[in-house]
Structure formats: C-alpha cells, structure tokens
Amino acid sequence: MTRRRALASAGAVALAACTPNATAPTASPGGSVVATPRALATFKWLFGFTLSAGSTLPIALAHDLHYYEAQGLNVQWDYVTDATGIRLVASNQYQAGSASDSATTVGYINQGVPLKVVAALTQRSSRAMAVKKGSSIKRPKDFEGKKVGIKGQPWTEYLGMLAGDNVDRSKVQEVPVGFSSIELRDGLVDVLPVFRSTEPWTLANTLNTPIDLIVPEDFGFTGLGTAIAVSSNYAKSNPDQITGFLRSVLHAAEYYQANKDASIQTAVQYAGPGVPLGQHQFLYDATIGEMQFGQGKTKGVGYFTKDDWQKQIDQLHNLKIISAKPNVDDVADTSFIDKILKDGKVVWP
C-alpha cells in the first residue's frame, strides 16, 4: 500500500467517529455526583491518504484514546486526495485536513482559498529521489541524460534539487509514473520519486530492488512536512473546537512517539491484513525521524513558526513554483500551537 493510495471520493463512509454524547459529572440536589449527557461538537477531518503507521495515525489514536471526548468533540473522518481535500476543507465541508505539499497549500491561498496552516505533524518532507543501489547516479546533476520519473506534477523537492545542483532540466528525460514503484525495478526509469517513509521498504522487500536515496536537504532544499490545515472561516468562528482538536491530536502524537508497539498495532487494525507488519514498522521509524527533525525534537510535536513558512514561500517563489508571494499571516497561524505547547509538551487536558 502506498502513501497516496486513497478512496475514490470524500463521500466514503468514515471508519470511525467519537460517540455523539459523553457524560460529565454534575452535583445532584442531595450533593452526590451523577453523570449527565453532554453534547459533543461535530468536527470532520479529511485524510489525504489511507490510514497507516505514519504521521496522521494520531488522528485515529486520539479517537481510540477518547481524547476528543475529553475536549468536547465528536470527530469523524473521510478520505480523498490532497489537492481536492484542501478545497473541501476551505469550503468548510470538513474542518481540517492533512496537507503534505507546501506548494499546493500556498498556491490555493494565492487564489483566495480560505485556508490556514495551524500545526506541523512532521518537520520535514518525506519526498526524495531513489536510484537502484550501486547506481552511478549520485546527485541531481547526474540526472542529465537519464530517465526521471514524475508522479503527477514535478515535486517541489525535485525542482529544488535541480536548482540547487545547477541541473539543465532540458537535458532530463521526465517520464510519467504511477505510485507502484515498479518503474524503477523494471528499468523504465533511472530515477524514481519516492516517499522515503514507505517506498524504500516496498522496493527492497516486495520488489526485490534495494535503493540509494538522493535527498533534497543535501542540495539546498528542505521541504516542510505534513501540516494540519483548517478552514480560516471556521477557525475564526470556532477557535475552541480547533484548539480542542489540535490538543487531542498532538497529545495522541506524544503517545505515538512513546508507544511504538501499541501504535503499530492500532495501524494494523485500521489498515487491515493487506499491509505487512514490517512495512508499518519501517514507516513508524521513518515518521519518528521526521517528527523529531530539527526543532521538533525540543519544541514539541506540532511546533512550527511563521518564519518556517516565510522561508518556504521565498524558496517556492525563487523556484518560480508560485507566481506571487502571499503574506505569511495569510498562510500560517501559530496562535493555537502557542496555547497548546509549553516547554515542548502538550498542555493536557
């Protein structure tokens, strides 16, 4: 199963939802404490890919651990692709969703789509380029004269690597590929764009094709990781619900980091028997590295700054991936994180 394998539409039935009502203790006239129903606010999340042991597993963990109920929320979820999902979140059909491509997010905001990034589930992009182990291709400059796979549109990270290594893109033969990774195994391409958190395991263990990675950070471009994006309008009118949701998810992310076996078991239950245990374990280990990359290790899971996004906006503009630079305040809102994190930990409850 690849990271981008998704259900056909956002109308898919949600796998799970919190109980519509919870109980809260209240004092009876006689002084004893009794439990009375408490209505929970409905909050809808949209996954950009299927559930696995990766960065968005805390969404499900927070449900299973009853964190949402503690924050007064009834969280439900569906699945769709990232690009479409962003628009559904912006239109408030869903209140929040995952955004794994900074260029897509900024591009929509440039179009006036009302979105805000409010947390960073991982601190670094999972995207990289792969070659067969032992290949003579060692750096982006070596892509010239070679066949390089392109998944959908050229990845921001790929373009950043080309620019950082002074590659003449006209000399690169770009070949459309899917998400199965077989193109590298079968020699249809010399270089394959991969999610380093999943595909190295698949290539080595399922396709018998060990690889070497060429990563964007080595050539001047560090892409931001998976972010949580919300409807700007919803966040403005329902700040308590956004705060409660983020507090629950980031507290579950702390649980995820501290409880590997239990988290992987949860992923196995949601993903079903089609995903090998080893793949979940590889993904978990890779995700921990991406969560704790850079400032994530000391500042806490979910942490980010407006400066992070300003630097990313500047890079995207310099690479001509976006035609205009939006105001960073229209892209990123750190006010929720500032309330939730203290000394690198989630303030709970």
RAZI-V634969 format. One record per residue. N is the residue number from 1. RES is the residue in one letter. PHI is phi in whole degrees, 0 to 359 (999 if undefined). PSI is psi in degrees with one decimal (none if undefined). Layout:
N|RES|PHI|PSI ; N|RES|PHI|PSI
This chain:
1|M|999|129.9 ; 2|T|266|165.2 ; 3|R|295|-24.6 ; 4|R|257|2.4 ; 5|R|293|122.0 ; 6|A|226|162.5 ; 7|L|287|163.2 ; 8|A|291|-29.6 ; 9|S|207|165.9 ; 10|A|287|-4.6 ; 11|G|277|2.8 ; 12|A|299|146.3 ; 13|V|292|132.1 ; 14|A|297|140.4 ; 15|L|291|-32.5 ; 16|A|203|159.3 ; 17|A|208|149.7 ; 18|C|293|157.0 ; 19|T|301|133.6 ; 20|P|299|-27.6 ; 21|N|230|145.0 ; 22|A|238|173.6 ; 23|T|247|143.6 ; 24|A|233|137.1 ; 25|P|289|133.9 ; 26|T|225|156.4 ; 27|A|273|132.0 ; 28|S|278|165.4 ; 29|P|305|-30.6 ; 30|G|278|-1.9 ; 31|G|99|-14.3 ; 32|S|283|157.7 ; 33|V|263|128.9 ; 34|V|234|155.6 ; 35|A|266|128.4 ; 36|T|238|148.1 ; 37|P|298|144.0 ; 38|R|232|124.3 ; 39|A|292|138.6 ; 40|L|255|141.5 ; 41|A|282|130.8 ; 42|T|286|132.8 ; 43|F|223|124.4 ; 44|K|249|127.8 ; 45|W|250|145.4 ; 46|L|239|113.2 ; 47|F|286|143.9 ; 48|G|267|-1.2 ; 49|F|195|171.1 ; 50|T|288|156.9 ; 51|L|293|135.3 ; 52|S|208|-165.0 ; 53|A|275|13.9 ; 54|G|273|-157.4 ; 55|S|294|-23.8 ; 56|T|263|3.8 ; 57|L|302|-33.9 ; 58|P|304|-22.3 ; 59|I|300|-45.4 ; 60|A|284|-38.1 ; 61|L|300|-40.7 ; 62|A|298|-33.0 ; 63|H|292|-50.6 ; 64|D|294|-29.2 ; 65|L|271|1.5 ; 66|H|66|26.4 ; 67|Y|291|-37.6 ; 68|Y|299|-43.8 ; 69|E|301|-39.3 ; 70|A|297|-23.4 ; 71|Q|259|9.3 ; 72|G|77|28.6 ; 73|L|239|145.7 ; 74|N|248|95.8 ; 75|V|267|130.4 ; 76|Q|236|160.1 ; 77|W|212|157.3 ; 78|D|224|-178.1 ; 79|Y|229|144.2 ; 80|V|193|172.9 ; 81|T|287|156.3 ; 82|D|306|-52.9 ; 83|A|300|-47.5 ; 84|T|292|-38.8 ; 85|G|301|-38.8 ; 86|I|301|-43.2 ; 87|R|294|-37.2 ; 88|L|293|-35.1 ; 89|V|291|-44.9 ; 90|A|299|-33.5 ; 91|S|277|2.7 ; 92|N|70|18.2 ; 93|Q|289|-27.7 ; 94|Y|230|149.2 ; 95|Q|271|-21.1 ; 96|A|201|159.1 ; 97|G|198|171.9 ; 98|S|270|142.2 ; 99|A|229|110.4 ; 100|S|257|1.6 ; 101|D|230|111.1 ; 102|S|297|-34.0 ; 103|A|295|-40.0 ; 104|T|296|-45.5 ; 105|T|299|-49.6 ; 106|V|294|-37.0 ; 107|G|299|-42.5 ; 108|Y|292|-39.7 ; 109|I|296|-36.8 ; 110|N|299|-28.3 ; 111|Q|277|0.3 ; 112|G|91|8.4 ; 113|V|289|125.8 ; 114|P|281|88.1 ; 115|L|231|151.8 ; 116|K|220|138.7 ; 117|V|275|129.2 ; 118|V|236|-6.9 ; 119|A|196|158.8 ; 120|A|239|106.5 ; 121|L|292|-35.3 ; 122|T|230|155.5 ; 123|Q|264|-7.0 ; 124|R|214|143.0 ; 125|S|297|145.9 ; 126|S|271|-0.6 ; 127|R|276|139.4 ; 128|A|206|179.7 ; 129|M|244|139.6 ; 130|A|240|144.9 ; 131|V|229|158.8 ; 132|K|299|141.3 ; 133|K|305|131.6 ; 134|G|88|1.8 ; 135|S|298|152.6 ; 136|S|284|-10.0 ; 137|I|279|113.0 ; 138|K|244|-17.7 ; 139|R|207|165.8 ; 140|P|303|-35.4 ; 141|K|303|-28.8 ; 142|D|286|-8.3 ; 143|F|290|-22.8 ; 144|E|300|130.2 ; 145|G|83|2.4 ; 146|K|245|165.3 ; 147|K|266|119.4 ; 148|V|243|127.7 ; 149|G|287|146.4 ; 150|I|232|120.3 ; 151|K|265|104.2 ; 152|G|73|-104.1 ; 153|Q|254|155.0 ; 154|P|304|128.7 ; 155|W|294|145.8 ; 156|T|305|-42.5 ; 157|E|297|-39.3 ; 158|Y|297|-47.1 ; 159|L|296|-37.1 ; 160|G|296|-38.7 ; 161|M|294|-42.0 ; 162|L|300|-45.6 ; 163|A|295|-40.7 ; 164|G|292|-22.0 ; 165|D|247|16.4 ; 166|N|53|48.5 ; 167|V|274|136.5 ; 168|D|276|101.8 ; 169|R|297|-26.2 ; 170|S|294|-17.8 ; 171|K|268|-1.1 ; 172|V|262|129.8 ; 173|Q|270|103.8 ; 174|E|270|127.2 ; 175|V|240|123.8 ; 176|P|297|134.9 ; 177|V|225|166.3 ; 178|G|265|-150.8 ; 179|F|243|20.5 ; 180|S|266|-14.4 ; 181|S|75|-2.2 ; 182|I|289|-19.6 ; 183|E|299|-35.6 ; 184|L|287|-43.8 ; 185|R|302|-43.0 ; 186|D|274|1.5 ; 187|G|77|15.7 ; 188|L|287|-24.3 ; 189|V|224|157.9 ; 190|D|267|-26.1 ; 191|V|227|134.2 ; 192|L|236|129.2 ; 193|P|289|131.2 ; 194|V|223|155.3 ; 195|F|272|113.2 ; 196|R|292|-13.0 ; 197|S|277|-12.5 ; 198|T|228|-49.0 ; 199|E|290|-30.3 ; 200|P|303|-39.3 ; 201|W|294|-45.8 ; 202|T|299|-45.9 ; 203|L|298|-43.2 ; 204|A|285|-40.8 ; 205|N|260|-26.6 ; 206|T|258|-39.2 ; 207|L|257|1.7 ; 208|N|53|44.0 ; 209|T|226|84.5 ; 210|P|298|149.1 ; 211|I|228|165.3 ; 212|D|246|145.6 ; 213|L|257|141.9 ; 214|I|246|114.5 ; 215|V|252|146.2 ; 216|P|295|-30.3 ; 217|E|298|-27.3 ; 218|D|286|-9.1 ; 219|F|230|34.1 ; 220|G|87|7.3 ; 221|F|227|118.1 ; 222|T|247|107.6 ; 223|G|283|146.3 ; 224|L|290|154.7 ; 225|G|275|-159.0 ; 226|T|288|123.8 ; 227|A|253|162.0 ; 228|I|258|121.5 ; 229|A|248|143.1 ; 230|V|231|162.2 ; 231|S|292|123.0 ; 232|S|301|-40.5 ; 233|N|293|-41.3 ; 234|Y|294|-42.3 ; 235|A|298|-35.8 ; 236|K|291|-38.7 ; 237|S|267|-15.3 ; 238|N|226|56.7 ; 239|P|296|-31.2 ; 240|D|293|-37.0 ; 241|Q|292|-40.4 ; 242|I|296|-44.0 ; 243|T|298|-45.2 ; 244|G|296|-39.0 ; 245|F|295|-50.1 ; 246|L|297|-40.6 ; 247|R|300|-41.9 ; 248|S|295|-47.4 ; 249|V|294|-43.3 ; 250|L|287|-32.2 ; 251|H|295|-39.2 ; 252|A|293|-32.3 ; 253|A|293|-33.7 ; 254|E|294|-41.0 ; 255|Y|299|-44.3 ; 256|Y|304|-45.7 ; 257|Q|292|-30.2 ; 258|A|267|-10.4 ; 259|N|225|75.2 ; 260|K|299|-53.1 ; 261|D|298|-44.6 ; 262|A|294|-38.1 ; 263|S|293|-42.7 ; 264|I|295|-37.9 ; 265|Q|297|-39.5 ; 266|T|298|-43.0 ; 267|A|298|-41.1 ; 268|V|300|-42.2 ; 269|Q|294|-40.3 ; 270|Y|283|-38.3 ; 271|A|283|-26.9 ; 272|G|88|-179.6 ; 273|P|285|-7.7 ; 274|G|283|-11.7 ; 275|V|252|120.8 ; 276|P|297|147.5 ; 277|L|302|-40.0 ; 278|G|300|-33.8 ; 279|Q|292|-42.2 ; 280|H|299|-42.9 ; 281|Q|295|-41.8 ; 282|F|297|-45.0 ; 283|L|297|-42.5 ; 284|Y|301|-50.2 ; 285|D|299|-41.0 ; 286|A|294|-38.8 ; 287|T|292|-38.7 ; 288|I|303|-43.5 ; 289|G|299|-38.1 ; 290|E|285|-32.7 ; 291|M|292|-37.3 ; 292|Q|259|11.6 ; 293|F|293|137.1 ; 294|G|59|-128.2 ; 295|Q|288|-12.1 ; 296|G|297|-26.1 ; 297|K|287|-33.9 ; 298|T|253|-29.3 ; 299|K|272|-16.4 ; 300|G|107|152.0 ; 301|V|296|136.6 ; 302|G|96|-14.5 ; 303|Y|292|142.4 ; 304|F|198|166.6 ; 305|T|233|161.6 ; 306|K|295|-29.7 ; 307|D|297|-35.7 ; 308|D|304|-46.0 ; 309|W|285|-32.5 ; 310|Q|297|-42.4 ; 311|K|297|-39.8 ; 312|Q|293|-41.5 ; 313|I|300|-44.3 ; 314|D|298|-42.3 ; 315|Q|296|-43.9 ; 316|L|299|-39.1 ; 317|H|289|-41.8 ; 318|N|297|-33.0 ; 319|L|277|-1.8 ; 320|K|63|27.5 ; 321|I|280|-32.0 ; 322|I|242|146.1 ; 323|S|273|-20.6 ; 324|A|219|151.6 ; 325|K|261|115.5 ; 326|P|286|161.7 ; 327|N|294|132.7 ; 328|V|300|-28.6 ; 329|D|293|-20.8 ; 330|D|276|-9.6 ; 331|V|255|-46.8 ; 332|A|237|137.5 ; 333|D|233|108.4 ; 334|T|267|1.8 ; 335|S|296|-33.6 ; 336|F|289|-45.3 ; 337|I|299|-39.1 ; 338|D|299|-32.0 ; 339|K|279|-29.2 ; 340|I|272|-36.5 ; 341|L|261|137.2 ; 342|K|218|123.8 ; 343|D|54|38.3 ; 344|G|79|9.1 ; 345|K|231|152.5 ; 346|V|285|131.4 ; 347|V|283|113.3 ; 348|W|229|139.8 ; 349|P|276|none
